[in-house]
Amino acid sequence: MRVPVHTRFGHSARLFSRHLSNNARASSNSTIDPAEIEHFSRLSAQWWDEHGELKMLHKMNPPRVAWLKEKLVETAEVDGERSLAPWKAMSGKRILDVGCGGGLLSESLARLGASVTGVDAAASNIAIAELHQSHDHSLQDLEYRHAAVEMLAAEGHQFDVLCAMEVLEHVDEPSHFLRSCAELLEPGGHLFLSTISRTPLAHLLTITMAEDTLGLVAPGTHTYEKFIRPSELVSFFDHLGWITQTFDGRPSRHEAEVRGMMYVPWNGEWQLGPRGAGWSEQCNYLFWARKPMRRD
């Protein structure tokens, strides 16, 4: 049965708002958490060490890029544009990479033909990203800025695509952060998020196991209370007017989509979960939403 989102998710939206307000510590002008910036600044020199403390991000990059290409090709076909080869999906797109870190995703997108701006709240991350870029003269359409999304939104910038990968679970006032991201997109633009759901399984895997037991991730990287459930994101974008209907609790794939992302330990790789498989979204997941086109 197809039902309006505001009816299906009204209670969840109230819970999301309460969760956001409970975690809001930053001023209304910024969503930056100084403790998070200090933590990642200490790790900045390791961004391009594929075997260091950030090795899991290196392993995440291929499936993230593949999913971006998949969604851009899919929506181009829905819009009636001629079919795109996946490797051409980024060509000519103006992309903002929020929380770019040392530039792992930014460089990948730039090499696929996009015009990329990477921004990060940690100056040391930007310094590492620019240093790494300087060794590859083919990366001419890539620039970095030490800035927050609120600053760019205030300056009136807009992009075709905005990526915020592994960022949402590290900001204060996620609703304010998401609204700033929305302002930075052109009508019809694409928002891509990668984050972690607030579930007992996510706590077990990302904190108890990955941080405290196996040492795969630096201790203190994650704060469980900041994790956001997929249903809370759906409710947020419903109230923002980006999602109009759901089918069995899920938005139309042409408006928004959730995909689980799972780490497979026996081959050391991340892979996307099946479409519509809620069980795969209990820990790491990807979220895509499209800003509505202007209505004349």
N, C-alpha and C positions, 0 to 999 in steps of 0.2 A: 504493500500500500504506500502511495506517495503522499507525504504530509508536509505542511509548511514547517520550516526549521524552527521558527520562533515558538511554535507549539510543542514540538518534540524536545527541544533543548532549553526551555525556559529555566527549569530548575538548575540544570548544569551551568547555565550562564551565571546565575546568582552565586553558585559555589565558586566559579572561576573568579568572579569579581571579589568575593571574600578572600579567596586564596591570594589574589594579587595584592589586595590592600594589606593583608597580614605580612607580606614580604616586602612592602614598599618602604625603603629607607632613604632613597635618594631624593633630592629636590625635584620639583616639577620641571626643571630645566635640563635635567640629565638623568639617564638611566644607568650611568656607569657606577659600578661598585668598586671603590678603591682597593678593597681587599682582593678582589678578583684580578684587577690590573697588576697589583704587586705580585700575585702568584704567577701569572703568565709572563711577566717581565723577567722573573728569575729563570724561566725556561727558554727565553728568547734565543739564546745562542744555540739551542738544540733543534731549531725548527727543521733544518735540512739534514739532520742525522736520521737516516731511515731505520737505524737500529737503536736509537736512543729512547728517551722517555716519551717522545711524541710519535713513536713508530705506529701506533694504532691509527693516528690521523692519516699517515701516509697510506696505510692499507685501506682506509675509508674512501680515499679520493677517487679511485676508478669507478666504483658503483655510483657514487654521487654524480660524477660527470656523465656517466651513461644515462642516469635517470633524467638529468637536465635535458640532454639531447632527445630522449624519448618523448618527454612532455612537449617540447618545442615543436618537434615534428608532428606529433599528434594534434596539437591545437592549430598548427598551420593547415592541416588537412581539413579540420572542422571549419576553419574560416574560408575554405574554398580556394586556398592557395595551391599552386602546383606542388606535387610531392617533393619533399626534401630528402636528400641522403643525410643520414644521421651526422656525418662528419661536416656537413654544411650548415647544421642547425644554428650554430653560434655566429656564423658569418655576418658581420655588419651590426650585430646587436650591441647596444650600449648596456654594459653590465656593471652593477655595483656589488662588490664583495665586502660585506660588512663583517668586521671581526676577522680580517684577512690573515692575521698572524704574520708568519714569515712568507706568505704568498703561495702556498701549495696549490690552492684552487685558482687563484688569480692567474698564475702562470699557465695552468692547464687550459683555462678558458681563452686566454690571449692567443695561445698557440692554435686554437681552433678558429681564429679569425674574428673574435669579439674585440670591441674597444672596452677595456676594463679599467675601472677605478677601484682600488683596494683601500679600505679605510680601517684603522684600528685605533683603539683608545690608548694603547701602550706604545710610546715613542720608540722603545727598544725593538719592538716587533717590526715597525716600519723601517727602521735602520737596517735590520737584517734582510727584509724583503727587497729593499733598494740595492743592497750590496749583492744579493744573489742575482737580481735582474741585470746588474751591470756586466755580468759575465756572459750574457746571451744577447747579442746585438739584434737578434730577430724580434725581441720583445719591445717594439717601438710604440705599440698602441696600448701600453700599460703604464698607469701612473698610480702612485701611492700618496695618501694623505694621513697625517696624524689628526684624526677628527672623530667626532661622534655623529651618529645619524641625525640627531637633533640639529646639529650645526648645518649639515648639508640641506636638511629640510627647510631651515630658516633662510638659507641662501637661494632657495627656489629651484634646486636641481631636480631633474627627473630622468628616469632610465627605463629601458625596455624590460630589464630583468634585474631583480635584486635577490642576492643570496645571503643568508645568514646561517652559516653552518656551525653547529656546536656553539652557538652564541646565546640563544634564548635562556638556557639554564644557568647563565652566568650574569644576567643583568638584573638590576632592581627595576621595579615597576614594568613588568613585561607588557602590560596593556599600552602604556605610553610609548614604549619602544616599538611595538607593532604599528601603532598609529603613525609614528614618524616614518617607518618603513613604507606604509601605505601612501603617504604623501609623496614619497620619492619615486613612485611608479607612474608612468604614463597610463592613461586609460587603455585597458587591454593588456597592460603589463603583467609580468609573471613574478610571483613571490615564491621563493624556495627556502624552506627551513629544514634543518636537521637538528633534532633534539632528543630528549629522553623523557619517557612517560613516568609519572609518579605512581609507581606500583611496588609492592614488596619484592617482586622479581627483579625490578630495575635496581633497587637498593642492594639486593644480594649480589647481582652481577657487576654493577659499576663501582660500588663502594666496598662492600665486604670482600669480594673476590679480587676485582681488578686493582683496587688501591691497597687494601689492608693485607691481603693474603698473597697474591701473585706478584704484586709490584709492577703490573703492566702499565699503570697510570700513576703519576705522582700523587702522593697523599695530599688531601685537601683540594683536589681538582673539582670535586662535585659536592653540592649541598642538596640533600634529598628534598628539602622543602621548596626548592626552586624548580623542581621538575614539573612539567606541564603535560597533562593528559591530552591525547588527540581530540577527545570530545570537547575539551575546553577551548581548543583552537577553533573547532568547527563552530561552537557557540559564539566565540568572539567575532568571527568573520560573518556569521549570520547577522549579528547586531550591527556590524559595519556595513551591511548591505551587499556583501559579495556573494553570499550563498542564499538562494531563494527557496530551494526545496531539497528534501532528502528522500532516499529510497531505502527502506529498512534501516534507518538511522545513519545512512551514509549520503554525503552530498553527491550531486552529479559530477561525473569525472570531467565534465567540461567547465565546472566552476571551482572544484577543489578535490584534492585526493590525499589520502594517507597511505603510505607504504612502509611496512616494517623493514628493518635492516638488521641482519643477524650475523654475528661473528661465528665462523666455522673453525673450531680449533684444530681439527685434523689436517686442514690445508692452509691455516693461517690467513684466511681471506674473509672479507665481508661480502654478503650477498643480499639482494633484495628479496623480501618475502613475497608470496603470491598476492595478487590483487584481491582485496576484500578479506584477507585472512587476519581477523582480529587478534588471533593468538600470536602473530608475528610482530604485533605493535606494542607488546607489553614492556619493552625496554627501549632500545634505539628505534627511531622511526623518522621518515622523511614526510614533509608536508608541503603541498603545492596549492596555491590559490591564485586566481586570476582576477585582477581589478576590472570591474565592469567598464564597458565602453561608454563613452558619453551618450546620453540620451538627448536627442534634439527636441 
